[in-house]
Amino acid sequence: MFTKMDLLRNLTKGKKLSGQYTPRNVTVASHSSRTIHIQWSSRRRDVAFSVLYWPMRNPDSVQVHSTNRKEYTLMDLTPGDVYTIWVVAFVGNMTSDYVTLQQRTRMY
């Protein structure tokens, strides 16, 4: 399993994409006790995105998912936990800056 720092090093190792690739307006559209649904916008259509997230109580338990859509639902989460979420755009081995947010899941 990668640690958060391993993933960060991998994200910053390649060439950086210009700011126009960075995801914009990253928001939590909805959340429940077991899910968090996020969405964002992008100026570019020729990119894919990675969503990285982990609970604050266990920062080394990073989950990584890729998508071509401008939304993603984090699932099977623990009720009442606060999650840190990063969204980053990528093209090949080049990545944008990441955008970060935090959200607590509901208690049942």
Backbone atoms as SQL, in Angstrom:
CREATE TABLE atoms (id INTEGER PRIMARY KEY, chain TEXT, resi INTEGER, resn TEXT, atom TEXT, x REAL, y REAL, z REAL);
INSERT INTO atoms VALUES
  (1, 'A', 1, 'MET', 'N', 0.842, -1.176, 0.000),
  (2, 'A', 1, 'MET', 'CA', 0.000, 0.000, 0.000),
  (3, 'A', 1, 'MET', 'C', 0.890, 1.243, 0.000),
  (4, 'A', 2, 'PHE', 'N', 0.555, 2.202, -0.854),
  (5, 'A', 2, 'PHE', 'CA', 1.278, 3.469, -0.886),
  (6, 'A', 2, 'PHE', 'C', 0.888, 4.306, 0.322),
  (7, 'A', 3, 'THR', 'N', 1.836, 5.044, 0.834),
  (8, 'A', 3, 'THR', 'CA', 1.495, 6.042, 1.836),
  (9, 'A', 3, 'THR', 'C', 1.114, 7.320, 1.120),
  (10, 'A', 4, 'LYS', 'N', 0.535, 8.228, 1.839),
  (11, 'A', 4, 'LYS', 'CA', 0.148, 9.510, 1.269),
  (12, 'A', 4, 'LYS', 'C', 1.371, 10.221, 0.680),
  (13, 'A', 5, 'MET', 'N', 2.494, 10.158, 1.352),
  (14, 'A', 5, 'MET', 'CA', 3.694, 10.837, 0.864),
  (15, 'A', 5, 'MET', 'C', 4.227, 10.178, -0.415),
  (16, 'A', 6, 'ASP', 'N', 4.153, 8.837, -0.526),
  (17, 'A', 6, 'ASP', 'CA', 4.550, 8.165, -1.768),
  (18, 'A', 6, 'ASP', 'C', 3.705, 8.679, -2.930),
  (19, 'A', 7, 'LEU', 'N', 2.400, 8.792, -2.703),
  (20, 'A', 7, 'LEU', 'CA', 1.510, 9.260, -3.758),
  (21, 'A', 7, 'LEU', 'C', 1.809, 10.712, -4.121),
  (22, 'A', 8, 'LEU', 'N', 2.059, 11.528, -3.109),
  (23, 'A', 8, 'LEU', 'CA', 2.379, 12.923, -3.382),
  (24, 'A', 8, 'LEU', 'C', 3.668, 13.042, -4.189),
  (25, 'A', 9, 'ARG', 'N', 4.672, 12.255, -3.840),
  (26, 'A', 9, 'ARG', 'CA', 5.924, 12.271, -4.608),
  (27, 'A', 9, 'ARG', 'C', 5.668, 11.853, -6.053),
  (28, 'A', 10, 'ASN', 'N', 4.847, 10.815, -6.258),
  (29, 'A', 10, 'ASN', 'CA', 4.539, 10.363, -7.616),
  (30, 'A', 10, 'ASN', 'C', 3.784, 11.437, -8.388),
  (31, 'A', 11, 'LEU', 'N', 2.895, 12.156, -7.713),
  (32, 'A', 11, 'LEU', 'CA', 2.138, 13.205, -8.390),
  (33, 'A', 11, 'LEU', 'C', 3.013, 14.372, -8.793),
  (34, 'A', 12, 'THR', 'N', 4.041, 14.645, -8.017),
  (35, 'A', 12, 'THR', 'CA', 4.870, 15.815, -8.301),
  (36, 'A', 12, 'THR', 'C', 6.136, 15.485, -9.072),
  (37, 'A', 13, 'LYS', 'N', 6.390, 14.204, -9.305),
  (38, 'A', 13, 'LYS', 'CA', 7.612, 13.777, -9.988),
  (39, 'A', 13, 'LYS', 'C', 7.589, 14.120, -11.475),
  (40, 'A', 14, 'GLY', 'N', 6.445, 13.968, -12.113),
  (41, 'A', 14, 'GLY', 'CA', 6.355, 14.227, -13.541),
  (42, 'A', 14, 'GLY', 'C', 6.273, 15.712, -13.839),
  (43, 'A', 15, 'LYS', 'N', 6.204, 16.026, -15.116),
  (44, 'A', 15, 'LYS', 'CA', 6.059, 17.422, -15.517),
  (45, 'A', 15, 'LYS', 'C', 4.690, 17.926, -15.083),
  (46, 'A', 16, 'LYS', 'N', 4.633, 19.201, -14.764),
  (47, 'A', 16, 'LYS', 'CA', 3.386, 19.808, -14.316),
  (48, 'A', 16, 'LYS', 'C', 2.605, 20.365, -15.501),
  (49, 'A', 17, 'LEU', 'N', 1.299, 20.155, -15.454),
  (50, 'A', 17, 'LEU', 'CA', 0.399, 20.774, -16.414),
  (51, 'A', 17, 'LEU', 'C', 0.167, 22.219, -16.002),
  (52, 'A', 18, 'SER', 'N', -0.173, 23.066, -16.934),
  (53, 'A', 18, 'SER', 'CA', -0.432, 24.465, -16.613),
  (54, 'A', 18, 'SER', 'C', -1.705, 24.590, -15.779),
  (55, 'A', 19, 'GLY', 'N', -1.905, 25.740, -15.195),
  (56, 'A', 19, 'GLY', 'CA', -3.037, 25.986, -14.311),
  (57, 'A', 19, 'GLY', 'C', -4.394, 25.779, -14.953),
  (58, 'A', 20, 'GLN', 'N', -4.474, 25.868, -16.271),
  (59, 'A', 20, 'GLN', 'CA', -5.768, 25.673, -16.923),
  (60, 'A', 20, 'GLN', 'C', -6.277, 24.238, -16.788),
  (61, 'A', 21, 'TYR', 'N', -5.407, 23.316, -16.403),
  (62, 'A', 21, 'TYR', 'CA', -5.808, 21.919, -16.220),
  (63, 'A', 21, 'TYR', 'C', -6.305, 21.634, -14.800),
  (64, 'A', 22, 'THR', 'N', -5.964, 22.488, -13.847),
  (65, 'A', 22, 'THR', 'CA', -6.327, 22.241, -12.459),
  (66, 'A', 22, 'THR', 'C', -7.846, 22.188, -12.299),
  (67, 'A', 23, 'PRO', 'N', -8.381, 21.159, -11.631),
  (68, 'A', 23, 'PRO', 'CA', -9.832, 21.101, -11.393),
  (69, 'A', 23, 'PRO', 'C', -10.301, 22.364, -10.659),
  (70, 'A', 24, 'ARG', 'N', -11.474, 22.828, -11.008),
  (71, 'A', 24, 'ARG', 'CA', -12.030, 24.061, -10.429),
  (72, 'A', 24, 'ARG', 'C', -13.351, 23.758, -9.728),
  (73, 'A', 25, 'ASN', 'N', -13.695, 24.603, -8.782),
  (74, 'A', 25, 'ASN', 'CA', -14.996, 24.527, -8.104),
  (75, 'A', 25, 'ASN', 'C', -15.275, 23.131, -7.550),
  (76, 'A', 26, 'VAL', 'N', -14.293, 22.542, -6.914),
  (77, 'A', 26, 'VAL', 'CA', -14.471, 21.205, -6.331),
  (78, 'A', 26, 'VAL', 'C', -15.356, 21.350, -5.092),
  (79, 'A', 27, 'THR', 'N', -16.487, 20.666, -5.104),
  (80, 'A', 27, 'THR', 'CA', -17.446, 20.783, -4.011),
  (81, 'A', 27, 'THR', 'C', -18.021, 19.422, -3.642),
  (82, 'A', 28, 'VAL', 'N', -18.548, 19.350, -2.436),
  (83, 'A', 28, 'VAL', 'CA', -19.304, 18.179, -1.999),
  (84, 'A', 28, 'VAL', 'C', -20.748, 18.421, -2.422),
  (85, 'A', 29, 'ALA', 'N', -21.243, 17.595, -3.329),
  (86, 'A', 29, 'ALA', 'CA', -22.615, 17.739, -3.816),
  (87, 'A', 29, 'ALA', 'C', -23.603, 17.116, -2.839),
  (88, 'A', 30, 'SER', 'N', -23.188, 16.020, -2.186),
  (89, 'A', 30, 'SER', 'CA', -24.033, 15.370, -1.189),
  (90, 'A', 30, 'SER', 'C', -23.173, 14.421, -0.370),
  (91, 'A', 31, 'HIS', 'N', -23.671, 14.061, 0.795),
  (92, 'A', 31, 'HIS', 'CA', -22.976, 13.080, 1.624),
  (93, 'A', 31, 'HIS', 'C', -23.969, 12.393, 2.545),
  (94, 'A', 32, 'SER', 'N', -23.579, 11.194, 2.955),
  (95, 'A', 32, 'SER', 'CA', -24.391, 10.400, 3.874),
  (96, 'A', 32, 'SER', 'C', -23.437, 9.786, 4.896),
  (97, 'A', 33, 'SER', 'N', -23.908, 8.790, 5.618),
  (98, 'A', 33, 'SER', 'CA', -23.045, 8.143, 6.608),
  (99, 'A', 33, 'SER', 'C', -21.979, 7.269, 5.948),
  (100, 'A', 34, 'ARG', 'N', -22.198, 6.833, 4.698),
  (101, 'A', 34, 'ARG', 'CA', -21.277, 5.913, 4.036),
  (102, 'A', 34, 'ARG', 'C', -20.734, 6.419, 2.706),
  (103, 'A', 35, 'THR', 'N', -21.198, 7.591, 2.240),
  (104, 'A', 35, 'THR', 'CA', -20.753, 8.101, 0.933),
  (105, 'A', 35, 'THR', 'C', -20.522, 9.610, 0.975),
  (106, 'A', 36, 'ILE', 'N', -19.654, 10.070, 0.075),
  (107, 'A', 36, 'ILE', 'CA', -19.468, 11.490, -0.196),
  (108, 'A', 36, 'ILE', 'C', -19.419, 11.628, -1.715),
  (109, 'A', 37, 'HIS', 'N', -20.294, 12.448, -2.264),
  (110, 'A', 37, 'HIS', 'CA', -20.321, 12.670, -3.710),
  (111, 'A', 37, 'HIS', 'C', -19.728, 14.047, -3.989),
  (112, 'A', 38, 'ILE', 'N', -18.655, 14.085, -4.786),
  (113, 'A', 38, 'ILE', 'CA', -18.004, 15.347, -5.125),
  (114, 'A', 38, 'ILE', 'C', -18.158, 15.621, -6.615),
  (115, 'A', 39, 'GLN', 'N', -18.074, 16.899, -6.968),
  (116, 'A', 39, 'GLN', 'CA', -18.115, 17.291, -8.382),
  (117, 'A', 39, 'GLN', 'C', -17.217, 18.497, -8.569),
  (118, 'A', 40, 'TRP', 'N', -16.812, 18.725, -9.823),
  (119, 'A', 40, 'TRP', 'CA', -15.912, 19.824, -10.142),
  (120, 'A', 40, 'TRP', 'C', -16.082, 20.206, -11.594),
  (121, 'A', 41, 'SER', 'N', -15.429, 21.285, -11.962),
  (122, 'A', 41, 'SER', 'CA', -15.430, 21.706, -13.360),
  (123, 'A', 41, 'SER', 'C', -13.989, 21.725, -13.854),
  (124, 'A', 42, 'SER', 'N', -13.869, 21.807, -15.163),
  (125, 'A', 42, 'SER', 'CA', -12.544, 21.839, -15.777),
  (126, 'A', 42, 'SER', 'C', -12.632, 22.650, -17.057),
  (127, 'A', 43, 'ARG', 'N', -11.588, 23.410, -17.320),
  (128, 'A', 43, 'ARG', 'CA', -11.535, 24.169, -18.569),
  (129, 'A', 43, 'ARG', 'C', -11.169, 23.287, -19.755),
  (130, 'A', 44, 'ARG', 'N', -10.616, 22.119, -19.461),
  (131, 'A', 44, 'ARG', 'CA', -10.111, 21.236, -20.520),
  (132, 'A', 44, 'ARG', 'C', -10.969, 19.983, -20.640),
  (133, 'A', 45, 'ARG', 'N', -11.047, 19.464, -21.860),
  (134, 'A', 45, 'ARG', 'CA', -11.780, 18.219, -22.106),
  (135, 'A', 45, 'ARG', 'C', -10.833, 17.040, -22.325),
  (136, 'A', 46, 'ASP', 'N', -9.567, 17.330, -22.535),
  (137, 'A', 46, 'ASP', 'CA', -8.597, 16.299, -22.912),
  (138, 'A', 46, 'ASP', 'C', -7.833, 15.747, -21.704),
  (139, 'A', 47, 'VAL', 'N', -8.489, 15.660, -20.555),
  (140, 'A', 47, 'VAL', 'CA', -7.819, 15.194, -19.336),
  (141, 'A', 47, 'VAL', 'C', -8.641, 14.109, -18.649),
  (142, 'A', 48, 'ALA', 'N', -7.974, 13.379, -17.792),
  (143, 'A', 48, 'ALA', 'CA', -8.631, 12.456, -16.864),
  (144, 'A', 48, 'ALA', 'C', -8.322, 12.976, -15.462),
  (145, 'A', 49, 'PHE', 'N', -8.948, 12.394, -14.474),
  (146, 'A', 49, 'PHE', 'CA', -8.785, 12.876, -13.111),
  (147, 'A', 49, 'PHE', 'C', -8.504, 11.712, -12.171),
  (148, 'A', 50, 'SER', 'N', -7.743, 11.994, -11.138),
  (149, 'A', 50, 'SER', 'CA', -7.567, 11.057, -10.034),
  (150, 'A', 50, 'SER', 'C', -8.178, 11.681, -8.791),
  (151, 'A', 51, 'VAL', 'N', -8.877, 10.856, -8.040),
  (152, 'A', 51, 'VAL', 'CA', -9.439, 11.259, -6.760),
  (153, 'A', 51, 'VAL', 'C', -8.725, 10.429, -5.703),
  (154, 'A', 52, 'LEU', 'N', -8.078, 11.099, -4.776),
  (155, 'A', 52, 'LEU', 'CA', -7.376, 10.440, -3.680),
  (156, 'A', 52, 'LEU', 'C', -8.082, 10.841, -2.398),
  (157, 'A', 53, 'TYR', 'N', -8.296, 9.892, -1.496),
  (158, 'A', 53, 'TYR', 'CA', -8.942, 10.255, -0.238),
  (159, 'A', 53, 'TYR', 'C', -8.511, 9.307, 0.875),
  (160, 'A', 54, 'TRP', 'N', -8.604, 9.824, 2.094),
  (161, 'A', 54, 'TRP', 'CA', -8.241, 9.045, 3.275),
  (162, 'A', 54, 'TRP', 'C', -8.932, 9.647, 4.488),
  (163, 'A', 55, 'PRO', 'N', -9.209, 8.799, 5.494),
  (164, 'A', 55, 'PRO', 'CA', -9.783, 9.320, 6.736),
  (165, 'A', 55, 'PRO', 'C', -8.696, 10.000, 7.565),
  (166, 'A', 56, 'MET', 'N', -9.035, 11.099, 8.222),
  (167, 'A', 56, 'MET', 'CA', -8.047, 11.819, 9.036),
  (168, 'A', 56, 'MET', 'C', -7.471, 10.933, 10.135),
  (169, 'A', 57, 'ARG', 'N', -8.272, 10.007, 10.642),
  (170, 'A', 57, 'ARG', 'CA', -7.792, 9.148, 11.735),
  (171, 'A', 57, 'ARG', 'C', -6.782, 8.106, 11.257),
  (172, 'A', 58, 'ASN', 'N', -6.677, 7.904, 9.944),
  (173, 'A', 58, 'ASN', 'CA', -5.752, 6.917, 9.392),
  (174, 'A', 58, 'ASN', 'C', -5.197, 7.439, 8.053),
  (175, 'A', 59, 'PRO', 'N', -4.309, 8.428, 8.106),
  (176, 'A', 59, 'PRO', 'CA', -3.856, 9.073, 6.867),
  (177, 'A', 59, 'PRO', 'C', -3.059, 8.181, 5.925),
  (178, 'A', 60, 'ASP', 'N', -2.578, 7.028, 6.387),
  (179, 'A', 60, 'ASP', 'CA', -1.850, 6.134, 5.488),
  (180, 'A', 60, 'ASP', 'C', -2.777, 5.200, 4.718),
  (181, 'A', 61, 'SER', 'N', -4.062, 5.268, 4.962),
  (182, 'A', 61, 'SER', 'CA', -5.003, 4.397, 4.265),
  (183, 'A', 61, 'SER', 'C', -5.614, 5.141, 3.078),
  (184, 'A', 62, 'VAL', 'N', -4.765, 5.464, 2.124),
  (185, 'A', 62, 'VAL', 'CA', -5.153, 6.271, 0.959),
  (186, 'A', 62, 'VAL', 'C', -5.828, 5.392, -0.094),
  (187, 'A', 63, 'GLN', 'N', -6.944, 5.880, -0.605),
  (188, 'A', 63, 'GLN', 'CA', -7.631, 5.253, -1.728),
  (189, 'A', 63, 'GLN', 'C', -7.410, 6.141, -2.953),
  (190, 'A', 64, 'VAL', 'N', -7.201, 5.519, -4.113),
  (191, 'A', 64, 'VAL', 'CA', -6.969, 6.261, -5.352),
  (192, 'A', 64, 'VAL', 'C', -7.888, 5.713, -6.431),
  (193, 'A', 65, 'HIS', 'N', -8.599, 6.599, -7.098),
  (194, 'A', 65, 'HIS', 'CA', -9.504, 6.199, -8.171),
  (195, 'A', 65, 'HIS', 'C', -9.356, 7.185, -9.327),
  (196, 'A', 66, 'SER', 'N', -9.440, 6.679, -10.537),
  (197, 'A', 66, 'SER', 'CA', -9.358, 7.515, -11.736),
  (198, 'A', 66, 'SER', 'C', -10.712, 7.561, -12.420),
  (199, 'A', 67, 'THR', 'N', -10.987, 8.686, -13.059),
  (200, 'A', 67, 'THR', 'CA', -12.253, 8.860, -13.761),
  (201, 'A', 67, 'THR', 'C', -12.079, 9.859, -14.899),
  (202, 'A', 68, 'ASN', 'N', -12.898, 9.722, -15.915),
  (203, 'A', 68, 'ASN', 'CA', -12.949, 10.706, -16.997),
  (204, 'A', 68, 'ASN', 'C', -14.078, 11.699, -16.777),
  (205, 'A', 69, 'ARG', 'N', -14.903, 11.437, -15.769),
  (206, 'A', 69, 'ARG', 'CA', -16.042, 12.307, -15.458),
  (207, 'A', 69, 'ARG', 'C', -15.610, 13.414, -14.510),
  (208, 'A', 70, 'LYS', 'N', -16.447, 14.409, -14.360),
  (209, 'A', 70, 'LYS', 'CA', -16.167, 15.526, -13.446),
  (210, 'A', 70, 'LYS', 'C', -16.970, 15.368, -12.161),
  (211, 'A', 71, 'GLU', 'N', -17.068, 14.135, -11.710),
  (212, 'A', 71, 'GLU', 'CA', -17.736, 13.817, -10.454),
  (213, 'A', 71, 'GLU', 'C', -17.278, 12.439, -10.001),
  (214, 'A', 72, 'TYR', 'N', -17.411, 12.211, -8.711),
  (215, 'A', 72, 'TYR', 'CA', -17.025, 10.909, -8.176),
  (216, 'A', 72, 'TYR', 'C', -17.726, 10.705, -6.835),
  (217, 'A', 73, 'THR', 'N', -18.124, 9.462, -6.562),
  (218, 'A', 73, 'THR', 'CA', -18.721, 9.128, -5.277),
  (219, 'A', 73, 'THR', 'C', -17.781, 8.230, -4.500),
  (220, 'A', 74, 'LEU', 'N', -17.342, 8.709, -3.345),
  (221, 'A', 74, 'LEU', 'CA', -16.542, 7.901, -2.420),
  (222, 'A', 74, 'LEU', 'C', -17.532, 7.009, -1.682),
  (223, 'A', 75, 'MET', 'N', -17.274, 5.713, -1.640),
  (224, 'A', 75, 'MET', 'CA', -18.232, 4.777, -1.050),
  (225, 'A', 75, 'MET', 'C', -17.577, 3.931, 0.032),
  (226, 'A', 76, 'ASP', 'N', -18.434, 3.246, 0.797),
  (227, 'A', 76, 'ASP', 'CA', -18.002, 2.354, 1.874),
  (228, 'A', 76, 'ASP', 'C', -17.179, 3.090, 2.925),
  (229, 'A', 77, 'LEU', 'N', -17.585, 4.305, 3.246),
  (230, 'A', 77, 'LEU', 'CA', -16.889, 5.117, 4.226),
  (231, 'A', 77, 'LEU', 'C', -17.385, 4.807, 5.632),
  (232, 'A', 78, 'THR', 'N', -16.659, 5.282, 6.616),
  (233, 'A', 78, 'THR', 'CA', -17.024, 5.058, 8.017),
  (234, 'A', 78, 'THR', 'C', -17.865, 6.228, 8.518),
  (235, 'A', 79, 'PRO', 'N', -19.017, 5.952, 9.100),
  (236, 'A', 79, 'PRO', 'CA', -19.863, 7.031, 9.622),
  (237, 'A', 79, 'PRO', 'C', -19.121, 7.887, 10.656),
  (238, 'A', 80, 'GLY', 'N', -19.279, 9.207, 10.536),
  (239, 'A', 80, 'GLY', 'CA', -18.708, 10.136, 11.493),
  (240, 'A', 80, 'GLY', 'C', -17.245, 10.484, 11.290),
  (241, 'A', 81, 'ASP', 'N', -16.588, 9.883, 10.308),
  (242, 'A', 81, 'ASP', 'CA', -15.175, 10.182, 10.056),
  (243, 'A', 81, 'ASP', 'C', -15.033, 11.398, 9.139),
  (244, 'A', 82, 'VAL', 'N', -13.938, 12.128, 9.339),
  (245, 'A', 82, 'VAL', 'CA', -13.590, 13.243, 8.459),
  (246, 'A', 82, 'VAL', 'C', -12.629, 12.706, 7.403),
  (247, 'A', 83, 'TYR', 'N', -12.926, 12.985, 6.134),
  (248, 'A', 83, 'TYR', 'CA', -12.100, 12.531, 5.023),
  (249, 'A', 83, 'TYR', 'C', -11.439, 13.715, 4.336),
  (250, 'A', 84, 'THR', 'N', -10.160, 13.563, 4.033),
  (251, 'A', 84, 'THR', 'CA', -9.437, 14.512, 3.194),
  (252, 'A', 84, 'THR', 'C', -9.511, 13.988, 1.772),
  (253, 'A', 85, 'ILE', 'N', -9.820, 14.868, 0.827),
  (254, 'A', 85, 'ILE', 'CA', -10.029, 14.475, -0.564),
  (255, 'A', 85, 'ILE', 'C', -9.178, 15.375, -1.455),
  (256, 'A', 86, 'TRP', 'N', -8.435, 14.768, -2.364),
  (257, 'A', 86, 'TRP', 'CA', -7.667, 15.494, -3.376),
  (258, 'A', 86, 'TRP', 'C', -8.230, 15.146, -4.744),
  (259, 'A', 87, 'VAL', 'N', -8.324, 16.130, -5.600),
  (260, 'A', 87, 'VAL', 'CA', -8.681, 15.903, -7.005),
  (261, 'A', 87, 'VAL', 'C', -7.564, 16.500, -7.847),
  (262, 'A', 88, 'VAL', 'N', -7.040, 15.707, -8.774),
  (263, 'A', 88, 'VAL', 'CA', -5.937, 16.141, -9.627),
  (264, 'A', 88, 'VAL', 'C', -6.223, 15.711, -11.063),
  (265, 'A', 89, 'ALA', 'N', -5.892, 16.565, -12.025),
  (266, 'A', 89, 'ALA', 'CA', -6.033, 16.221, -13.443),
  (267, 'A', 89, 'ALA', 'C', -4.719, 15.634, -13.931),
  (268, 'A', 90, 'PHE', 'N', -4.816, 14.743, -14.919),
  (269, 'A', 90, 'PHE', 'CA', -3.584, 14.219, -15.504),
  (270, 'A', 90, 'PHE', 'C', -3.757, 13.934, -16.985),
  (271, 'A', 91, 'VAL', 'N', -2.642, 14.076, -17.693),
  (272, 'A', 91, 'VAL', 'CA', -2.520, 13.719, -19.103),
  (273, 'A', 91, 'VAL', 'C', -1.197, 12.978, -19.208),
  (274, 'A', 92, 'GLY', 'N', -1.237, 11.678, -19.514),
  (275, 'A', 92, 'GLY', 'CA', -0.011, 10.883, -19.536),
  (276, 'A', 92, 'GLY', 'C', 0.629, 10.878, -18.163),
  (277, 'A', 93, 'ASN', 'N', 1.906, 11.273, -18.087),
  (278, 'A', 93, 'ASN', 'CA', 2.581, 11.306, -16.793),
  (279, 'A', 93, 'ASN', 'C', 2.639, 12.721, -16.220),
  (280, 'A', 94, 'MET', 'N', 1.902, 13.649, -16.815),
  (281, 'A', 94, 'MET', 'CA', 1.883, 15.029, -16.325),
  (282, 'A', 94, 'MET', 'C', 0.628, 15.240, -15.481),
  (283, 'A', 95, 'THR', 'N', 0.785, 15.966, -14.375),
  (284, 'A', 95, 'THR', 'CA', -0.340, 16.205, -13.478),
  (285, 'A', 95, 'THR', 'C', -0.517, 17.696, -13.224),
  (286, 'A', 96, 'SER', 'N', -1.735, 18.044, -12.870),
  (287, 'A', 96, 'SER', 'CA', -2.034, 19.419, -12.460),
  (288, 'A', 96, 'SER', 'C', -1.727, 19.556, -10.974),
  (289, 'A', 97, 'ASP', 'N', -1.878, 20.758, -10.468),
  (290, 'A', 97, 'ASP', 'CA', -1.898, 20.935, -9.026),
  (291, 'A', 97, 'ASP', 'C', -3.141, 20.215, -8.506),
  (292, 'A', 98, 'TYR', 'N', -3.087, 19.765, -7.265),
  (293, 'A', 98, 'TYR', 'CA', -4.269, 19.119, -6.711),
  (294, 'A', 98, 'TYR', 'C', -5.093, 20.131, -5.934),
  (295, 'A', 99, 'VAL', 'N', -6.386, 19.859, -5.869),
  (296, 'A', 99, 'VAL', 'CA', -7.315, 20.658, -5.080),
  (297, 'A', 99, 'VAL', 'C', -7.749, 19.783, -3.918),
  (298, 'A', 100, 'THR', 'N', -7.791, 20.354, -2.734),
  (299, 'A', 100, 'THR', 'CA', -8.115, 19.562, -1.551),
  (300, 'A', 100, 'THR', 'C', -9.360, 20.091, -0.845),
  (301, 'A', 101, 'LEU', 'N', -10.106, 19.189, -0.245),
  (302, 'A', 101, 'LEU', 'CA', -11.228, 19.561, 0.608),
  (303, 'A', 101, 'LEU', 'C', -11.403, 18.486, 1.667),
  (304, 'A', 102, 'GLN', 'N', -12.172, 18.790, 2.688),
  (305, 'A', 102, 'GLN', 'CA', -12.463, 17.823, 3.749),
  (306, 'A', 102, 'GLN', 'C', -13.960, 17.772, 3.972),
  (307, 'A', 103, 'GLN', 'N', -14.430, 16.578, 4.336),
  (308, 'A', 103, 'GLN', 'CA', -15.863, 16.399, 4.622),
  (309, 'A', 103, 'GLN', 'C', -16.026, 15.292, 5.642),
  (310, 'A', 104, 'ARG', 'N', -16.914, 15.510, 6.598),
  (311, 'A', 104, 'ARG', 'CA', -17.262, 14.481, 7.577),
  (312, 'A', 104, 'ARG', 'C', -18.493, 13.735, 7.071),
  (313, 'A', 105, 'THR', 'N', -18.458, 12.427, 7.189),
  (314, 'A', 105, 'THR', 'CA', -19.645, 11.640, 6.880),
  (315, 'A', 105, 'THR', 'C', -20.646, 11.793, 8.022),
  (316, 'A', 106, 'ARG', 'N', -21.894, 11.578, 7.719),
  (317, 'A', 106, 'ARG', 'CA', -22.949, 11.693, 8.736),
  (318, 'A', 106, 'ARG', 'C', -22.859, 10.520, 9.708),
  (319, 'A', 107, 'MET', 'N', -23.386, 10.750, 10.892),
  (320, 'A', 107, 'MET', 'CA', -23.531, 9.655, 11.860),
  (321, 'A', 107, 'MET', 'C', -24.892, 9.011, 11.596),
  (322, 'A', 108, 'TYR', 'N', -24.913, 7.878, 11.071),
  (323, 'A', 108, 'TYR', 'CA', -26.142, 7.123, 10.739),
  (324, 'A', 108, 'TYR', 'C', -27.290, 8.013, 10.569);
